[in-house]
């Protein structure tokens, strides 16, 4: 799957061929991948595949999940000049995209580190980039939420509009879905959360609630349904995540780890 992704990325950039290579013969060359801003490395696994496919050598000075500072050398590459110049943009795009997500994710992780809560990503990923972008959040320190609809039965507010009796639905679901699959119910109010608890689901998601509202639900859960996990989600930012982490929630999910990540600055310099 990684190899297919890298091949398609490279093919998109090269098209029918690199016009530069038509003019001069290739020479032995080397280059450095240099950070021009601070961040967290992600993309090594993919770029190693690129190196194997295009037959160039790469020596990493940093690894996935490592932090770096502006001016740090992330990797040294060597090979024929046609190859290095051909793969430059593909390599940088992969490294920039993944490292930018990992960098933002690490900021969230550092804030909630003192608390017993997991940071989760979401399915708010760019089309065809889910595996890649969720890999990037992992290298930043997050835990993956479900990868797709087949991972976990998530009953959202839209689903609830079609379900007449939640408890009966979940009883039927337990007979149909895989034994290892969990059932999660999204709740926008305390009343829906109570209904979800009583329905014997595995996880209740508190969606778009304030930290104070979630504290009440945590207290109710701890007293009545301590075996059910609680997740907070919805408009949780770097400025507010600490307040949610303090509530006693088990996990916090945020799509912003991916869709709000701004690209950092990394470049390739030929020797």
N, C-alpha and C positions, 0 to 999 in steps of 0.2 A: 504493500500500500504506500509506504514512504517512497519507494523507488518510482512508482507510477506518478506520484505527486511531483517528484523532482524532475522526471522526464518531461512532464507536461509543462512545468514552469519554465524549463530551459527551452523547450520547443517554441513556446509562445514568444520568447524574447529573440531567438535566433531567426525564426522564420525560415526562409530558403537558404540562409547562410550568412556569415559575417562578412560584409563587404571589405572590411579592413584587411582580412586575410588574403584577399585577391591581389594585393599590391606588393607586399614584401614577404620574403621568406621568414619563417619562424626562427627565433633564437632562444636559448636557455635563459629563463628569467626567474625572478623571485619577487615576492611582494609581501607587504604586511597589512593585516587588518587592524585598524587603529580606532579606538574609541575617541570620540570628540565630545562626549558627555558622559555623565555617570549612569550606571544602570546595572542590570542583572542579565547574565548570559542565558540565552535560549536559542536553540536551533542547531546545536552541534550534531545531534543524531542525523538530521536531514542533510547537513552540509558534508558529513562524512560519506554519505551515499553519493552526493554530487561528485566528490573527489574520486570515488571509486569508478563511477560511470565515465568521467571525463579524464581519468588517468593523470591526475596531478597530486602532488604530495601536500599534506597539511599537517603542521605541528601546532597544536593548541597550547596557548599559554594560560588560558582560562577554560573552565568546563561548564557545562550546563549547571545553573543555579549559583555559580560564583558571581560575586559582585565585582564591578570594575569602576575605575575612575577615568575621567577625561585624560587622555594621553596614554593610557595603557595599551599595550599591544595584545590583542586578543588571540591572534594566530599568525603564523608565517606560512606562506604557500610558495610552492616552486613547481616549475614545469615549463613547457614551451610557451612562448609569448602569445601565440595565437589562442591557445587554450585559456590562459589566465585572463586575457582581455575579453574572451568570449563569455566566460562564466561570471565575470565581475558583478554585473547587475543582479543576476539570479541569486548568487551567493549573498550579496548584501541585502536583497529584498527579504530572503528567508531569515537571515540573522536579525535584521531590523524589525520585521513584523513580530517574530517570536519574542525577541528580547524586550521590545516595548511593552508587550503584554506582561511578561514576567516582571519587568521593572515596576509597573503599576501594582501588580498583584503583591509584590513584596512589601510595598508601602502599607497596604491593608493588613498584611500578615504581621508586620512589626507592631502595629497599633494594638492588635488583639492578643499578642503573645502572652501577656500576663493572665489571660482568662482561659478557662476550659471550654473553648468553643472552636469549631472548625469553620474555615472559610471555604465556601463552595462556589464553583462557577455555575453557569446556566446554559440553556440551549439557545441563548441569544448569540449565535455565531454567524459568521458570513457563510452563504451557501457554498458547499463543497469544501469548506475549510474547518469543519468541526473538530476532526481529530487533531489537526495541526494546532489550532488555537487552544484546545483544551490541554494539549501537551505543554503549551507555553504557560498556562496558568499553573500547571503542576510544578514546572521548574521554578516558578515564582513562589511556591509554597502553599498553594491552594489544594483542595481535594476536589476531584471531579464529581459533579452531580451526574445525573443520568446522561448517557451519550445519545439516547434516542427514545422513542416511544416504547420500544421493546425492553427497556431497562427496568422500568418501575411503572406501576399503574398510578399515575398522577391524576387525581380528580380535582380539576380546577373549577372556578366559578362558572365557566361556560358549560362544563360537564354537569354541574349540579342542577342547571336549568332543565336538563333532560332526564334527571333521575327523580323518581317519585318518592322512593324510600331508600335512604342511604344505607341503613343497616342491612336491609334485604339485598341491596345491590352488592355490598361487600361480601356477604355470605356466598352469593353466587360467584363473585369474582374469585374467591379463595378456591373454588372448585374448578376454575377454568385456567387461571394464570399459572405459570411455573411455581413450584413449591418454594423456590428461593427468592422469588420476586416480592418486593415490598409494595405496600399500598400507602400512598400519601394523599392527604386531603388538604386543599387550600381553604383557609378561613379568613374572611375579611372582617368578621365581628366575633365577639366573645360567644354569642349564641351559636354561631356556626362551629366555632371551635369546640364547644361542649358537645354538640351533635357529632362531630368528628371523633372525639374521644370515645363517646358511647358506642360508636359504630365499630369499634375494635380495629381501627386502622393502625399502621405502624408508625406513621409520622404525620404530624399536623404542621402545616405551614401557616404562619401568621403573616398575612400579606398586607402590606401598606398600613401597618399599625404603628402607633407611637411606642417608644420604649416603655412608657408608663403602662400602656395597655398590655404589653407583652409581659410585664412583671406580674400582673394579675393572673394571666393565663398560666405562667410558670408556676405560681403558687397553687393554682387549682390543679394543675397536672401533678405536681409533686405530692399533693394530698390524696388525689383520687386515682390517677393513672400513671404512676411513676415509670412504667415500662414503655410508655409511648414517647418517642423523640419529638422535639420541637425545633422548628426551623423558622427563622425570620427572613423576610424578603421584601423587596419593594422600596425603591428610592433611598437606599442606604449608601451613604457617601463616605469619603475619608473623614469628613467633619463629624459625622454622626455615628460611625460604626462602633466607637468605644462605648457609647451609651447603650447600644444594643447588646454588646458583649457582656456588659455588667448585669444584664437582666437574669442570667441563669439559663439562657437559651442554649441548645446543643450545637446549633449550626447557623451560620448566616450565609445566604446566597446573594450574589450580586452579578448582574449582567455587565455592569460597568467595568469589571476587570478586563473585558475584551473590547466592548464597543466605545469605551471612553479612553482607551490607551492612546496617547500621543506618541508618534515616532520619535525615538531618540536619534542620536547622530553617530554613525559609524561609517568609516570610509576605507577604501583600499588604496595603498600607495605603492607603486612599483619602485623597486630598488634601482 
